[in-house]
Amino acid sequence: MSADPSSESSAASVRAPLPFWTKLAFGAGDLGTAITANLQVFFLMVFLTNVAGLSAGLAGSVLMIGKIWDAINDPIIGYLSDRTPRGRWGRRHIWMISAAIPFGVCFFLNWWVPTTDQTLLFAYYTIMGILFNTFYTAVNLPYSALTAELTEDYNERTSLNSFRFAFSIGGSIGALLLAQLLFQVIQEPPTQYIVLGGIAAAFSVLPIYWCVWGTQQRVREFEQHTPSRCQSRLPLRTQLRLVFHNRPFLLVMGIYLCSWLAVQITASLIPFFIGDWLQMSPAEYTQVALVVQSTAMGMLFVWSAVSRRLGKKAVYSMGMTLWIIAQAGLFLLQPGQTALVYVCAILAGFGVSTAYLVPWSMLPDVIDLDELNSGQRREGIFYGFMVLLQKVGLALALFLVGQALQWAGYLPTIGGEPRPIQPASALLAIRIAIGPLPTFFLILGMVLAYLYPITQPVHQEILFRLQAKRQGETGA
């Protein structure tokens, strides 16, 4: 495909630029889900093993089951949100409004230790994980699908996601600061986590309603100028076949999967790496996480500006290169090299910001191409299937990491007892899982980004043809 200046101008002028306050409200919608997701990533595994007292194998199984269910419900909720009637609140907003409060309550209950029996604990945390992930998806997936409805401009989508992930990373930073404060003020681990869960749950619900209020008018405009037949009415099996014959979508999904396998495997193991290998305190591993997130947040708008000049693919490759250096550094670190930990954290933050920004900026472009080819507008189903395989892959990876720690002889902390000294085999397993393993996924993600075909000129031509097609359908 190629685009001339007239096609670019016509495509870009379809809708007025997004107001700042609309971008801000949209970004706020990711605050609550970011707070909860990041607290789970950084603390849930260590909470289940070192506070609740589950074995590493059972803890990994809890996370795997929750993530698998989370993956299964993504395309289901995406499909249902596509088919939701365009009423007063729109087909996405009504899901967010209805699920927000149950989402907060279920997150809070994840941090309660109701018993010491291993079987009952396993059953309880499995059930709570399933419930939480259901309501999380009911909030987050319709929210994510709003990106493609708020703007059709190639670069404005990157800008919009900069606001989204500024709130996302800001929520993560705020949650980690809150955790650090509570861990210093409260000495008993069970109390630390239940208080943290309660405060975080309260701060997670309200921004969802701000997002709905602030983006409602723009979504109404989209629904007015988009033919209603573009809403998905195909059977789920047919949609699955069409989605997985879309090569650009498969590449974006692979990029996202590789990026977030690296993010979440590293984040889940940082407490073990910092505490057991480097012999640093829990407060220090929270500080390391804060450095990563702060750097990532600061780089979002920098990468967005660079993307306007060099493109999304180039930004992703630059970020991944710096991140790979950081992962190699982590593997080589020795106890006592505290300063180098923070150097690696800064380099990782440069890469993590592109993992937030780039895949989610690419996906709306894929959805436009799909509408051009199929005549269907299926944001929900695309977002659902993108996250489905990512979560299945992540669930299996976290399960295998938990199993590997157990096979390597990792010793869980028994409630009320000092943290045990880990055997050499467990320490080596932690180092491999935090260094070479994420590096492999980062390199694979760079290869997939190189193959991704939708550049800015290609997307401008897609929009030009799509607008002409819509005008023909509506008689404009």
N, C-alpha and C positions, 0 to 999 in steps of 0.2 A: 504494500500500500504506500501511497505517497499523498502529501497534502500540499495544496497551494495556499498562499496568503488569504485568498478570499474564503476558502473553506474553513481555515483556522478562525477567521473573524466571525463567520456565520455560526460556527459551532460554539465559540466562546461566548457569543452574545445571547444564547438561549435564555439565560436567567441572569438577574442582577447579582453582583457579588454578595457574598454572605456578610451581614453586619457583624461587627465585633462582638456584640452582646449575644448574638445567636451562637457564634463559635464558642463563647465562654460558657453558655448554658449547656451546649452539647458536650463540651469537655467535662463539665461537672458530672455528667451522667456516668462517667467511668470511675469516679472517686470511690464510691462505696464498694463496687466490685473489686477495685484494685486493693483497697485496704484489706478486705477479707482474703482475697487470693494470695497476696503477698505475706500476710501473717501465717497462712497455712503453709506456703512454700518454705518460709524460713523457720517456722517453729513447730508445725504439726508433727513431723517425724520425730523430732527430739522430745516433744511433749508426750507422744504415745509411748516412747521407749523409756525415757528418763523421769517422767512424772506419773503417767498412768501405770507404768510398769509392764507394758506389753513387750514380748520378745520382738527382736528386729524383724523376724520373719512374719509374725502376725501384723505388726505395724505396716510393713510393706504391702501385705495383703489387703489391709483396710484401705490404704491409698489406692491400690490397683482397682479394687471393686468400685470405689467411689468414682474414679476417673473413667472406668469403662462405662458405668451407668451415665456419667456426664456426657460421654461421647455418644451413647445410644440416643439420649434424649435431645441432642442438638438438632439433627435433621428432622426429628418429629416436631419439635417446637417451631423450627424454621418453616417447615411445611404448613403447620397450622397458622402461623402468623401471616404467611403469604395469602392464606385463604380467609383470614379474618375480614369481615365486612368493613368497608371504609365508613365508619360511623363518625360521631362527634370527635372522638379521641384518635381516630386513625387506627390502622391495623397493627401498628407497632406499639404505640403509646399505651393502649389498654392493657397489654401484657405487663408492661413496666409498673403501671399503677397497681395492678392486682397482686403482683408477686413481691413487691418491695418489703412489706412488713414480715411475711413469713420467711423471706430470705434473711432478714436480720435476726429473727428469733432462732432459726436453725443454726446460724453461725455461732451464736452465743452458747448453745447447748453442746457444741463440739468440744468445748473446753471444760466441761464438767466431768469429774471422776466419780461415777455413781457407786462403784464397788471395787474390790480388789481381785475378784475372780476373773481369771484370764478368758474363759469362755464367754462369760457375760459381758466383759469389757469389749471383746471382739465383736459380739453381736450388737452392742449398743453403738459403738463408733461406726460400724458398717451401716446401720440403719440411719444414723444421723448424717453420715456422709451422703447417702442416697437422697435423703430429703433436702439437705442443703444444696447439693448439686442440681437438683430439679428446679428449685426456686432461683438459684444463681443463673441457670440457663434462661429461665423465663424472663429474667430482667435483662441479662447481658446480651443475648443473641438478638432480640428485637432492637435493642439499643444500637448494637454494632451495625445492623442493617440500615439504620438511619443515614449512615455516611453517604450511600449511593443516592439517597432521596434528597439530601440537603443541597448538594451541588453536583454538577456534571463536569466542572472544570478540572483538567488534569492536575494542575499545580495547586488549585485551591483545595483539592482533596488531601494533598500532602500537608498544606497549612492547617486544615481542619483537624487532621490527625495529630498535628503538633499540639494543638490545644487539648485534644483528648488525652494524649499521653503525658502532657505536662501535669494534668490533674491526676492521672494514673500514678505516675512516679511520685508526684507530690503526696498523694495518699499513702504510698508505700513508705516514703520518708517520714511522714507524720506518724504512721503506725509504728515504725521502728523506734522513733524518738520516744513515743509513748511507752513502748515496751521497755526501753532502756531506763526511763524514769521509774516505772513501776517495779522493775527488777531491783532497783536501788532502794526504793522506799519499802517494799514488801519483801520479806525474807522467805516466806513459805512458798515453794513452787506452785502447789495447787491453787493457792489464793492468787498468786501472781497472774496465772493464766485465766482464771475465771473472771477476775476484774478486767484484765486486758480484753477478753472476749466481749464483756458487757459494754464497755466504753466504745470499742470499735464498732460493735453492732449498731449502737445509737447513731454514731457519726456516718454510718454507711447507708442509712435509709433515706434521710432527708434530701441529699443531692439528686436522687433519682427523680423526685417530684419537681425540683428546680429544672432539670433537663426537659421534662415533659412540658412544663409551662413555657420555657424559653424557645423551644423548637417547634411548637405546635403550629404556628402560623406558616412557617416555611414548608413544613410537611404538607399542609393543606394546599399550598400553591403547587407543589409537585403533583399531588393527586388530581388537581384540576387540569393540569396541562398534559398529564399522562393518560392515555386511553385506559378505561377501566378493564378492558379485556387483557391488558398486560399483566393483571394479577394471575398468579399461577392456578390453573385448574386441571393440570395433568395429574394422573395417578402417581403416587410416590415412586413406584417401581420404574415408570417411564422417565421421571425426573432424574432418578439415580443413573439411568443409562445415559441420558443426555449430558448430565453434569460431568460424568467421567469419560466422555468423549471430547471434552473441551481441553485441549492441550495447554493453553495458557493458564487455565485454572489449576490443572495438575501441577504445573511448575510453581505457581504461587503457593499452593498447599504444601509442596515439598520444601520450599524456602521457609515457610512459617514453621513447619514441623522441625526442621533442622535447627532453626534459631532457638526455638523454645525448649527443645530437648536440652540444648546447651545451657540455657538460662536456668531451667528448673532443676536439672540434675546438679548443677553447681550450687544453686541456692539451697537445695535440700541437704547437701553435704557440707556446706560451709561450717555449721556448728560443730560437726564431728572433726573436720579438718583443723579448724582453729583450736578447738578444745583438746582433742586427743593427740594430734600430731604436733602442732606448734605450742601446745601447753599455754594458750592464752585464755583469759577469762571470758565468760559469757557476755559481759559488757563490751569487750573488745570485738567479738565477732559481730555484735550489733553495729558497732562503729564501722567495721569493714563494709557491712551491707549498706550503711548510710553513705559511705564514700562512693560506692558503685552507683547507687540510685541518684545521688546528688549530681554526679558527673553526667549520668544519662539524661537527667532532666535538663541540665544546662546545655547539653548538646542538641536537644531536639530542634530548636529553632535555628541553630547553626546548620545542621544537616538539611533542614527544610530549605534554607537559602541556597546551600550548595546544590541541592537537587534541582532547583530552578535553572541552574547553569549547566550542570553536568548530567542530570538524569538520575532516576531512582536506582538503576542498576549500579552505576558508578559509586553512589553513596553507600550502598550496601556492601560492595566489595572493599571499600576503604575501611568501613567500620569493622568488618569481619577480620581484616588483616591485623588491626590493632588488638582485637579481642584474642586472636590466636596466640599472639605474643604473650598476652596476659595468662592464658591457660598454661602455656609452656612454663612460664615463670612460677606458677603455683606448684606444679609438679616438682620443680627443682628446689623450692624453698626448704630451708632447714629450721629447726627450732632456734629461736633467738633472733631471726631476721625480720623483726617486726616492721621496720621501715619499708622493706621491700614488699610486704603484704599490701601496704597502701599504694605503692606504685602500681602493682598488678591490678588493684581495685580501680584505680583511675583509668588505666588502659582498657579494662573490661567495660567500664561505664561508657566509653566512646563507642564500643561495639554494641552494647545492650541497647543503646538509644536507637540504633538502626534496626535492631530486631523488633522493637516496638513500632517504629515508624513505617518502614518500607513495605512489608507484606500487606498491612492493612490499607496502605495507599494504592497498592496494585489491584486489590480485589475489586473495588468498584469499577475499574476500567474493564476488567474481565466480564462483569455483569452487563455493562453497556454492549460489549461485543456479543454476548449471548442474546440480548434483546434484539439486536440487529439481525442475528441469524435465525432466531426462533419465534420472534414476536411475543415472547413471554417475559414478564418482569418478575424475577424470582430471587430477590435479595435474600430472603430468609433461607431458602433451600441452599443457596451457595454458601452463605455464612455457616449454616448448619453442617454441611458436609466438609467444609474446610476445617472446622474445629473438631469434627468427629474423628478423623484419622489422626489428627494431632493429639487428641486426648487418649485415643487407644494406644498410640505409640508411646506417649508419655507414661500412661499407666503401666504398660509392660516394662518400660525402662526403670521406673521407680520400684516396681515389684522386684525386678532382677537385681537392682542395686541393694534393696533390703535383703534379698536372699543371699547375694554375694557377701554382704557384711556378716550375715549369720554363718555362712559356710567358712568364711575366713576367721571365725572365732570371736566376733565382736561381742563384748560383754555389756548387757544393758545395766542401767543403774536401778538398784532396788530402792523403793521409797524409803527415805530416812537414812540411807547409808551413803558414805562418800563415793565419789565417782571412781570406778575401778580403772586400773592401768591396763591398757589394751595390749594384746599380743602383737608381735611384729607383723604377722600375717594380716591382721585386721588393719593395721596402719598402712600397709602397702596397698591393700584393696581400696582404702579411702583415697590415697594419692592417685592411683590409676583412674579411679572414677571421677576425680575432680580435674584431672589434667588431660591425658591422652583421649579419653572417651569423648568429652565435649569438643575437643579439637577436631576429631573425625567428622562430627556433625557440622561444624562450622565450615570446613573445607567443602563438604558435599553441598551445603547451602550456596556457597559461592559459585559452584559449577552450575547449579540450577538457575541462579540469577543471570548468569551469562547467557543461558539458553532462552530466557524469557523474551517474547517477541514484541510486546506492546510498548513502544516508545512514545514520546509525546507527539511526533508527527502522525504516527499510526492512529493514536487515540483521537486526534483532531479530525481525521478523516472518518473514523467511526461515528463521532458525534454529528458531523455534517450529514452523513447518510441517514443516521438515526432520526435527526430532526426532520429531514425531508420525508421520511417514511411516516412519522407521527403526524405531520401536517396533512399528508395524503389521507390518513385514516380518519382525521377529525374534520376534513374539509376546509382546513385553514388556508 
